[in-house]
Amino acid sequence: MNNLAASPPVIQVTRPASRLDSVGIGLKPEHFEAILTQRPPLQFVEVHAENYMMAGGPGHHYLSRIHEHYQLSVHGVGLSIGGDADLDIAHLKRLSELLERHQPECFSEHLAWSTHSGCFLNDLLPVPYTQARLQQVCDHIDQTQTYLKRQMLLENPATYLQYRSSQMAETEFINEVLQRTGCGLLLDINNVYVSCINHGWNSAHYINALPLDRIGEIHLAGFSRDQDDLGAPLLIDSHDAPVAKAVWTLYRQTLERCGPKPTLIERDGNLPSLTTLADEALQAASIQRDLHREPAL
Protein backbone atom coordinates (compact mmCIF):
# COMPACT_ATOMS: atom_id res chain seq x y z
CA MET A 1 0.00 0.00 0.00
CA ASN A 2 1.16 3.55 -0.71
CA ASN A 3 1.83 6.09 1.99
CA LEU A 4 -0.16 9.13 0.84
CA ALA A 5 2.34 11.45 2.50
CA ALA A 6 5.16 10.09 0.34
CA SER A 7 6.44 11.56 -2.91
CA PRO A 8 4.99 10.29 -6.22
CA PRO A 9 6.49 6.93 -7.21
CA VAL A 10 9.33 6.72 -9.70
CA ILE A 11 7.84 5.03 -12.77
CA GLN A 12 9.96 3.52 -15.52
CA VAL A 13 8.20 4.93 -18.57
CA THR A 14 8.70 4.46 -22.28
CA ARG A 15 6.61 7.56 -23.08
CA PRO A 16 5.31 10.57 -21.18
CA ALA A 17 1.58 10.79 -20.46
CA SER A 18 0.85 12.48 -23.79
CA ARG A 19 2.74 13.32 -26.99
CA LEU A 20 -0.32 14.39 -28.95
CA ASP A 21 -0.59 17.49 -31.11
CA SER A 22 -3.48 19.87 -31.78
CA VAL A 23 -6.88 18.29 -32.64
CA GLY A 24 -8.35 14.85 -33.30
CA ILE A 25 -11.51 12.76 -33.45
CA GLY A 26 -12.73 9.49 -32.01
CA LEU A 27 -12.09 6.85 -34.66
CA LYS A 28 -15.05 4.63 -35.61
CA PRO A 29 -15.11 1.68 -38.04
CA GLU A 30 -17.61 3.59 -40.20
CA HIS A 31 -14.81 6.05 -40.99
CA PHE A 32 -11.89 3.65 -41.54
CA GLU A 33 -11.91 3.85 -45.33
CA ALA A 34 -12.87 7.52 -45.49
CA ILE A 35 -10.03 8.70 -43.25
CA LEU A 36 -7.49 6.86 -45.40
CA THR A 37 -8.86 8.23 -48.67
CA GLN A 38 -9.83 11.76 -47.56
CA ARG A 39 -6.96 12.34 -45.11
CA PRO A 40 -8.62 15.23 -43.20
CA PRO A 41 -6.20 17.80 -41.68
CA LEU A 42 -6.23 16.33 -38.18
CA GLN A 43 -3.29 15.41 -35.99
CA PHE A 44 -4.57 12.39 -34.05
CA VAL A 45 -7.34 9.83 -33.63
CA GLU A 46 -8.52 8.03 -30.52
CA VAL A 47 -9.96 4.56 -30.00
CA HIS A 48 -11.48 2.73 -27.05
CA ALA A 49 -9.04 0.10 -25.85
CA GLU A 50 -11.69 -2.55 -25.22
CA ASN A 51 -12.68 -2.57 -28.92
CA TYR A 52 -9.19 -3.79 -29.89
CA MET A 53 -8.42 -6.43 -27.28
CA MET A 54 -8.53 -9.28 -29.76
CA ALA A 55 -5.65 -11.05 -31.48
CA GLY A 56 -6.51 -10.06 -35.03
CA GLY A 57 -9.18 -8.80 -37.37
CA PRO A 58 -9.79 -5.78 -39.59
CA GLY A 59 -9.73 -3.33 -36.66
CA HIS A 60 -6.03 -3.88 -36.03
CA HIS A 61 -5.30 -3.75 -39.76
CA TYR A 62 -6.95 -0.36 -40.19
CA LEU A 63 -5.58 1.02 -36.94
CA SER A 64 -2.03 0.24 -38.04
CA ARG A 65 -2.58 1.88 -41.43
CA ILE A 66 -4.21 4.97 -39.94
CA HIS A 67 -1.45 5.30 -37.34
CA GLU A 68 1.01 5.69 -40.20
CA HIS A 69 -0.61 9.06 -40.94
CA TYR A 70 -2.03 10.20 -37.59
CA GLN A 71 -0.95 10.11 -33.98
CA LEU A 72 -2.90 7.63 -31.84
CA SER A 73 -4.56 7.92 -28.44
CA VAL A 74 -5.94 4.85 -26.68
CA HIS A 75 -8.73 5.52 -24.19
CA GLY A 76 -9.66 2.81 -21.70
CA VAL A 77 -13.23 2.43 -20.43
CA GLY A 78 -13.11 -0.84 -18.50
CA LEU A 79 -10.16 -0.93 -16.12
CA SER A 80 -12.32 0.23 -13.18
CA ILE A 81 -9.64 2.48 -11.71
CA GLY A 82 -12.13 3.86 -9.19
CA GLY A 83 -13.39 0.49 -7.92
CA ASP A 84 -12.81 -0.99 -4.48
CA ALA A 85 -11.80 -4.39 -5.88
CA ASP A 86 -8.35 -5.35 -7.15
CA LEU A 87 -7.63 -4.56 -10.78
CA ASP A 88 -8.35 -7.35 -13.25
CA ILE A 89 -4.84 -8.55 -14.16
CA ALA A 90 -6.09 -10.33 -17.28
CA HIS A 91 -7.61 -7.07 -18.49
CA LEU A 92 -4.42 -5.19 -17.66
CA LYS A 93 -2.39 -7.78 -19.58
CA ARG A 94 -4.58 -7.41 -22.68
CA LEU A 95 -4.27 -3.64 -22.39
CA SER A 96 -0.49 -3.91 -22.17
CA GLU A 97 -0.38 -6.11 -25.27
CA LEU A 98 -2.53 -3.61 -27.18
CA LEU A 99 -0.30 -0.67 -26.25
CA GLU A 100 2.82 -2.64 -27.09
CA ARG A 101 1.36 -3.59 -30.45
CA HIS A 102 0.30 -0.11 -31.61
CA GLN A 103 2.61 2.16 -29.54
CA PRO A 104 0.12 5.02 -29.13
CA GLU A 105 1.25 8.51 -28.23
CA CYS A 106 -1.24 8.63 -25.34
CA PHE A 107 -3.16 6.35 -22.99
CA SER A 108 -5.97 7.42 -20.66
CA GLU A 109 -8.60 5.97 -18.32
CA HIS A 110 -11.61 7.18 -16.32
CA LEU A 111 -12.00 8.13 -12.68
CA ALA A 112 -14.87 5.67 -12.36
CA TRP A 113 -15.69 2.06 -11.52
CA SER A 114 -17.49 -0.58 -13.59
CA THR A 115 -16.93 -3.91 -11.83
CA HIS A 116 -18.37 -5.44 -8.66
CA SER A 117 -18.07 -8.96 -7.22
CA GLY A 118 -16.70 -10.30 -10.49
CA CYS A 119 -19.45 -8.72 -12.61
CA PHE A 120 -18.85 -6.10 -15.28
CA LEU A 121 -21.34 -3.24 -15.33
CA ASN A 122 -21.69 -1.50 -18.69
CA ASP A 123 -21.38 1.98 -17.24
CA LEU A 124 -18.86 4.40 -15.73
CA LEU A 125 -20.07 4.78 -12.15
CA PRO A 126 -19.16 7.58 -9.71
CA VAL A 127 -16.57 7.32 -6.97
CA PRO A 128 -17.08 8.32 -3.30
CA TYR A 129 -14.52 10.99 -2.48
CA THR A 130 -13.22 9.51 0.75
CA GLN A 131 -9.71 9.02 2.11
CA ALA A 132 -10.10 5.25 1.80
CA ARG A 133 -11.11 5.44 -1.87
CA LEU A 134 -8.35 7.96 -2.55
CA GLN A 135 -5.86 5.36 -1.33
CA GLN A 136 -7.40 2.68 -3.56
CA VAL A 137 -7.45 4.88 -6.65
CA CYS A 138 -3.81 5.87 -6.12
CA ASP A 139 -2.85 2.22 -5.65
CA HIS A 140 -4.65 1.27 -8.87
CA ILE A 141 -2.98 4.03 -10.87
CA ASP A 142 0.44 3.16 -9.44
CA GLN A 143 -0.14 -0.46 -10.42
CA THR A 144 -1.35 0.48 -13.90
CA GLN A 145 1.52 2.84 -14.66
CA THR A 146 4.11 0.39 -13.36
CA TYR A 147 2.62 -2.54 -15.31
CA LEU A 148 2.30 -0.54 -18.55
CA LYS A 149 5.65 1.22 -18.06
CA ARG A 150 4.10 4.54 -19.03
CA GLN A 151 2.26 7.42 -17.48
CA MET A 152 -1.50 7.57 -17.99
CA LEU A 153 -4.00 10.40 -18.11
CA LEU A 154 -6.96 10.30 -15.72
CA GLU A 155 -10.30 11.66 -16.96
CA ASN A 156 -12.67 13.63 -14.73
CA PRO A 157 -16.12 11.99 -14.65
CA ALA A 158 -19.61 13.00 -15.70
CA THR A 159 -21.86 12.27 -12.70
CA TYR A 160 -25.53 12.27 -11.84
CA LEU A 161 -25.41 11.71 -8.08
CA GLN A 162 -23.14 12.40 -5.12
CA TYR A 163 -22.27 10.23 -2.13
CA ARG A 164 -23.16 11.42 1.35
CA SER A 165 -19.96 9.71 2.52
CA SER A 166 -17.70 11.98 0.41
CA GLN A 167 -15.17 13.90 2.49
CA MET A 168 -13.79 16.23 -0.16
CA ALA A 169 -14.74 18.00 -3.37
CA GLU A 170 -14.26 16.22 -6.69
CA THR A 171 -11.56 18.68 -7.76
CA GLU A 172 -9.71 18.20 -4.47
CA PHE A 173 -9.82 14.43 -4.96
CA ILE A 174 -8.46 14.72 -8.51
CA ASN A 175 -5.68 17.06 -7.38
CA GLU A 176 -4.64 14.60 -4.67
CA VAL A 177 -4.60 11.67 -7.10
CA LEU A 178 -2.46 13.52 -9.64
CA GLN A 179 -0.07 14.69 -6.95
CA ARG A 180 0.34 11.27 -5.34
CA THR A 181 0.67 9.18 -8.50
CA GLY A 182 2.34 11.50 -11.02
CA CYS A 183 -0.30 10.74 -13.66
CA GLY A 184 -1.59 13.40 -16.04
CA LEU A 185 -5.06 14.88 -16.51
CA LEU A 186 -7.50 14.25 -19.32
CA LEU A 187 -9.83 17.23 -18.92
CA ASP A 188 -13.25 16.40 -20.34
CA ILE A 189 -14.91 19.80 -20.55
CA ASN A 190 -18.26 18.32 -21.49
CA ASN A 191 -18.10 16.21 -18.31
CA VAL A 192 -17.34 19.35 -16.30
CA TYR A 193 -20.35 21.14 -17.73
CA VAL A 194 -22.69 18.15 -17.33
CA SER A 195 -21.67 17.51 -13.71
CA CYS A 196 -21.83 21.18 -12.75
CA ILE A 197 -25.35 21.61 -14.13
CA ASN A 198 -26.49 18.36 -12.48
CA HIS A 199 -25.08 19.26 -9.05
CA GLY A 200 -25.39 23.04 -9.07
CA TRP A 201 -21.63 23.63 -9.15
CA ASN A 202 -19.89 26.55 -10.82
CA SER A 203 -18.10 25.27 -13.94
CA ALA A 204 -15.52 28.09 -14.01
CA HIS A 205 -14.64 27.47 -10.36
CA TYR A 206 -14.33 23.74 -11.11
CA ILE A 207 -11.88 24.38 -13.96
CA ASN A 208 -9.89 26.88 -11.92
CA ALA A 209 -9.50 24.36 -9.07
CA LEU A 210 -7.69 21.84 -11.31
CA PRO A 211 -3.94 21.73 -12.08
CA LEU A 212 -4.25 22.79 -15.72
CA ASP A 213 -0.51 22.39 -16.26
CA ARG A 214 -1.09 18.63 -15.93
CA ILE A 215 -3.48 18.44 -18.90
CA GLY A 216 -2.32 16.01 -21.56
CA GLU A 217 -5.55 16.00 -23.56
CA ILE A 218 -8.96 17.70 -23.64
CA HIS A 219 -12.23 16.03 -24.61
CA LEU A 220 -15.24 17.82 -26.09
CA ALA A 221 -18.56 16.10 -26.74
CA GLY A 222 -22.31 16.57 -26.94
CA PHE A 223 -24.91 15.89 -24.26
CA SER A 224 -28.65 15.29 -24.10
CA ARG A 225 -31.17 16.99 -21.84
CA ASP A 226 -33.56 15.36 -19.39
CA GLN A 227 -34.95 16.19 -15.96
CA ASP A 228 -34.91 14.44 -12.62
CA ASP A 229 -37.91 13.33 -10.57
CA LEU A 230 -38.19 16.82 -9.06
CA GLY A 231 -38.22 18.51 -12.45
CA ALA A 232 -34.69 19.88 -12.19
CA PRO A 233 -32.47 19.90 -15.32
CA LEU A 234 -30.47 16.70 -15.84
CA LEU A 235 -27.80 16.50 -18.49
CA ILE A 236 -26.64 13.15 -19.87
CA ASP A 237 -23.13 12.65 -21.24
CA SER A 238 -24.51 10.93 -24.34
CA HIS A 239 -21.85 11.71 -26.99
CA ASP A 240 -24.59 11.72 -29.63
CA ALA A 241 -24.77 15.40 -30.60
CA PRO A 242 -22.51 18.25 -31.65
CA VAL A 243 -20.59 20.10 -28.94
CA ALA A 244 -22.94 22.57 -27.24
CA LYS A 245 -22.36 26.32 -27.34
CA ALA A 246 -21.90 26.45 -23.55
CA VAL A 247 -19.18 23.77 -23.75
CA TRP A 248 -17.39 25.69 -26.51
CA THR A 249 -17.48 28.77 -24.27
CA LEU A 250 -16.02 26.83 -21.35
CA TYR A 251 -13.35 25.40 -23.66
CA ARG A 252 -12.31 28.88 -24.76
CA GLN A 253 -12.18 30.07 -21.15
CA THR A 254 -10.01 27.09 -20.23
CA LEU A 255 -7.53 27.71 -23.04
CA GLU A 256 -7.28 31.34 -21.99
CA ARG A 257 -5.80 30.04 -18.75
CA CYS A 258 -3.69 27.09 -19.88
CA GLY A 259 -2.83 27.66 -23.54
CA PRO A 260 -3.39 25.22 -26.44
CA LYS A 261 -3.88 21.57 -25.52
CA PRO A 262 -4.49 18.48 -27.68
CA THR A 263 -8.26 18.38 -28.15
CA LEU A 264 -10.51 15.49 -29.18
CA ILE A 265 -14.09 15.54 -30.44
CA GLU A 266 -15.94 12.49 -29.06
CA ARG A 267 -18.96 11.13 -30.92
CA ASP A 268 -20.42 7.68 -30.19
CA GLY A 269 -24.05 7.97 -31.36
CA ASN A 270 -25.87 9.57 -34.31
CA LEU A 271 -22.52 9.40 -36.05
CA PRO A 272 -22.14 12.10 -38.74
CA SER A 273 -19.95 11.98 -41.83
CA LEU A 274 -16.19 12.12 -41.38
CA THR A 275 -16.20 15.60 -42.96
CA THR A 276 -18.71 16.92 -40.42
CA LEU A 277 -16.79 15.42 -37.52
CA ALA A 278 -13.47 16.74 -38.78
CA ASP A 279 -14.98 20.21 -39.24
CA GLU A 280 -15.97 20.22 -35.57
CA ALA A 281 -12.42 19.33 -34.59
CA LEU A 282 -11.10 22.12 -36.80
CA GLN A 283 -13.38 24.51 -34.90
CA ALA A 284 -11.32 23.66 -31.80
CA ALA A 285 -8.13 24.32 -33.78
CA SER A 286 -9.52 27.70 -34.85
CA ILE A 287 -10.20 28.67 -31.23
CA GLN A 288 -6.65 27.71 -30.31
CA ARG A 289 -5.25 29.88 -33.10
CA ASP A 290 -7.49 32.83 -32.23
CA LEU A 291 -6.45 32.81 -28.60
CA HIS A 292 -2.75 32.25 -29.11
CA ARG A 293 -1.94 33.96 -32.39
CA GLU A 294 1.45 35.64 -32.37
CA PRO A 295 1.05 39.43 -31.97
CA ALA A 296 1.85 41.57 -34.99
CA LEU A 297 5.20 43.36 -34.95
C-alpha positions in Angstrom: 0.0 0.0 0.0 1.2 3.6 -0.7 1.8 6.1 2.0 -0.2 9.1 0.8 2.3 11.4 2.5 5.2 10.1 0.3 6.4 11.6 -2.9 5.0 10.3 -6.2 6.5 6.9 -7.2 9.3 6.7 -9.7 7.8 5.0 -12.8 10.0 3.5 -15.5 8.2 4.9 -18.6 8.7 4.5 -22.3 6.6 7.6 -23.1 5.3 10.6 -21.2 1.6 10.8 -20.5 0.8 12.5 -23.8 2.7 13.3 -27.0 -0.3 14.4 -28.9 -0.6 17.5 -31.1 -3.5 19.9 -31.8 -6.9 18.3 -32.6 -8.4 14.9 -33.3 -11.5 12.8 -33.5 -12.7 9.5 -32.0 -12.1 6.9 -34.7 -15.0 4.6 -35.6 -15.1 1.7 -38.0 -17.6 3.6 -40.2 -14.8 6.1 -41.0 -11.9 3.7 -41.5 -11.9 3.9 -45.3 -12.9 7.5 -45.5 -10.0 8.7 -43.2 -7.5 6.9 -45.4 -8.9 8.2 -48.7 -9.8 11.8 -47.6 -7.0 12.3 -45.1 -8.6 15.2 -43.2 -6.2 17.8 -41.7 -6.2 16.3 -38.2 -3.3 15.4 -36.0 -4.6 12.4 -34.0 -7.3 9.8 -33.6 -8.5 8.0 -30.5 -10.0 4.6 -30.0 -11.5 2.7 -27.0 -9.0 0.1 -25.8 -11.7 -2.6 -25.2 -12.7 -2.6 -28.9 -9.2 -3.8 -29.9 -8.4 -6.4 -27.3 -8.5 -9.3 -29.8 -5.7 -11.1 -31.5 -6.5 -10.1 -35.0 -9.2 -8.8 -37.4 -9.8 -5.8 -39.6 -9.7 -3.3 -36.7 -6.0 -3.9 -36.0 -5.3 -3.7 -39.8 -6.9 -0.4 -40.2 -5.6 1.0 -36.9 -2.0 0.2 -38.0 -2.6 1.9 -41.4 -4.2 5.0 -39.9 -1.5 5.3 -37.3 1.0 5.7 -40.2 -0.6 9.1 -40.9 -2.0 10.2 -37.6 -1.0 10.1 -34.0 -2.9 7.6 -31.8 -4.6 7.9 -28.4 -5.9 4.8 -26.7 -8.7 5.5 -24.2 -9.7 2.8 -21.7 -13.2 2.4 -20.4 -13.1 -0.8 -18.5 -10.2 -0.9 -16.1 -12.3 0.2 -13.2 -9.6 2.5 -11.7 -12.1 3.9 -9.2 -13.4 0.5 -7.9 -12.8 -1.0 -4.5 -11.8 -4.4 -5.9 -8.4 -5.4 -7.1 -7.6 -4.6 -10.8 -8.3 -7.4 -13.3 -4.8 -8.5 -14.2 -6.1 -10.3 -17.3 -7.6 -7.1 -18.5 -4.4 -5.2 -17.7 -2.4 -7.8 -19.6 -4.6 -7.4 -22.7 -4.3 -3.6 -22.4 -0.5 -3.9 -22.2 -0.4 -6.1 -25.3 -2.5 -3.6 -27.2 -0.3 -0.7 -26.3 2.8 -2.6 -27.1 1.4 -3.6 -30.5 0.3 -0.1 -31.6 2.6 2.2 -29.5 0.1 5.0 -29.1 1.2 8.5 -28.2 -1.2 8.6 -25.3 -3.2 6.4 -23.0 -6.0 7.4 -20.7 -8.6 6.0 -18.3 -11.6 7.2 -16.3 -12.0 8.1 -12.7 -14.9 5.7 -12.4 -15.7 2.1 -11.5 -17.5 -0.6 -13.6 -16.9 -3.9 -11.8 -18.4 -5.4 -8.7 -18.1 -9.0 -7.2 -16.7 -10.3 -10.5 -19.4 -8.7 -12.6 -18.8 -6.1 -15.3 -21.3 -3.2 -15.3 -21.7 -1.5 -18.7 -21.4 2.0 -17.2 -18.9 4.4 -15.7 -20.1 4.8 -12.2 -19.2 7.6 -9.7 -16.6 7.3 -7.0 -17.1 8.3 -3.3 -14.5 11.0 -2.5 -13.2 9.5 0.8 -9.7 9.0 2.1 -10.1 5.3 1.8 -11.1 5.4 -1.9 -8.3 8.0 -2.5 -5.9 5.4 -1.3 -7.4 2.7 -3.6 -7.4 4.9 -6.7 -3.8 5.9 -6.1 -2.8 2.2 -5.7 -4.7 1.3 -8.9 -3.0 4.0 -10.9 0.4 3.2 -9.4 -0.1 -0.5 -10.4 -1.4 0.5 -13.9 1.5 2.8 -14.7 4.1 0.4 -13.4 2.6 -2.5 -15.3 2.3 -0.5 -18.5 5.7 1.2 -18.1 4.1 4.5 -19.0 2.3 7.4 -17.5 -1.5 7.6 -18.0 -4.0 10.4 -18.1 -7.0 10.3 -15.7 -10.3 11.7 -17.0 -12.7 13.6 -14.7 -16.1 12.0 -14.6 -19.6 13.0 -15.7 -21.9 12.3 -12.7 -25.5 12.3 -11.8 -25.4 11.7 -8.1 -23.1 12.4 -5.1 -22.3 10.2 -2.1 -23.2 11.4 1.4 -20.0 9.7 2.5 -17.7 12.0 0.4 -15.2 13.9 2.5 -13.8 16.2 -0.2 -14.7 18.0 -3.4 -14.3 16.2 -6.7 -11.6 18.7 -7.8 -9.7 18.2 -4.5 -9.8 14.4 -5.0 -8.5 14.7 -8.5 -5.7 17.1 -7.4 -4.6 14.6 -4.7 -4.6 11.7 -7.1 -2.5 13.5 -9.6 -0.1 14.7 -7.0 0.3 11.3 -5.3 0.7 9.2 -8.5 2.3 11.5 -11.0 -0.3 10.7 -13.7 -1.6 13.4 -16.0 -5.1 14.9 -16.5 -7.5 14.2 -19.3 -9.8 17.2 -18.9 -13.2 16.4 -20.3 -14.9 19.8 -20.5 -18.3 18.3 -21.5 -18.1 16.2 -18.3 -17.3 19.3 -16.3 -20.4 21.1 -17.7 -22.7 18.1 -17.3 -21.7 17.5 -13.7 -21.8 21.2 -12.8 -25.4 21.6 -14.1 -26.5 18.4 -12.5 -25.1 19.3 -9.1 -25.4 23.0 -9.1 -21.6 23.6 -9.1 -19.9 26.5 -10.8 -18.1 25.3 -13.9 -15.5 28.1 -14.0 -14.6 27.5 -10.4 -14.3 23.7 -11.1 -11.9 24.4 -14.0 -9.9 26.9 -11.9 -9.5 24.4 -9.1 -7.7 21.8 -11.3 -3.9 21.7 -12.1 -4.3 22.8 -15.7 -0.5 22.4 -16.3 -1.1 18.6 -15.9 -3.5 18.4 -18.9 -2.3 16.0 -21.6 -5.6 16.0 -23.6 -9.0 17.7 -23.6 -12.2 16.0 -24.6 -15.2 17.8 -26.1 -18.6 16.1 -26.7 -22.3 16.6 -26.9 -24.9 15.9 -24.3 -28.7 15.3 -24.1 -31.2 17.0 -21.8 -33.6 15.4 -19.4 -34.9 16.2 -16.0 -34.9 14.4 -12.6 -37.9 13.3 -10.6 -38.2 16.8 -9.1 -38.2 18.5 -12.4 -34.7 19.9 -12.2 -32.5 19.9 -15.3 -30.5 16.7 -15.8 -27.8 16.5 -18.5 -26.6 13.1 -19.9 -23.1 12.6 -21.2 -24.5 10.9 -24.3 -21.9 11.7 -27.0 -24.6 11.7 -29.6 -24.8 15.4 -30.6 -22.5 18.3 -31.6 -20.6 20.1 -28.9 -22.9 22.6 -27.2 -22.4 26.3 -27.3 -21.9 26.5 -23.5 -19.2 23.8 -23.8 -17.4 25.7 -26.5 -17.5 28.8 -24.3 -16.0 26.8 -21.3 -13.4 25.4 -23.7 -12.3 28.9 -24.8 -12.2 30.1 -21.1 -10.0 27.1 -20.2 -7.5 27.7 -23.0 -7.3 31.3 -22.0 -5.8 30.0 -18.8 -3.7 27.1 -19.9 -2.8 27.7 -23.5 -3.4 25.2 -26.4 -3.9 21.6 -25.5 -4.5 18.5 -27.7 -8.3 18.4 -28.1 -10.5 15.5 -29.2 -14.1 15.5 -30.4 -15.9 12.5 -29.1 -19.0 11.1 -30.9 -20.4 7.7 -30.2 -24.0 8.0 -31.4 -25.9 9.6 -34.3 -22.5 9.4 -36.1 -22.1 12.1 -38.7 -19.9 12.0 -41.8 -16.2 12.1 -41.4 -16.2 15.6 -43.0 -18.7 16.9 -40.4 -16.8 15.4 -37.5 -13.5 16.7 -38.8 -15.0 20.2 -39.2 -16.0 20.2 -35.6 -12.4 19.3 -34.6 -11.1 22.1 -36.8 -13.4 24.5 -34.9 -11.3 23.7 -31.8 -8.1 24.3 -33.8 -9.5 27.7 -34.9 -10.2 28.7 -31.2 -6.6 27.7 -30.3 -5.3 29.9 -33.1 -7.5 32.8 -32.2 -6.4 32.8 -28.6 -2.8 32.3 -29.1 -1.9 34.0 -32.4 1.4 35.6 -32.4 1.0 39.4 -32.0 1.9 41.6 -35.0 5.2 43.4 -35.0 
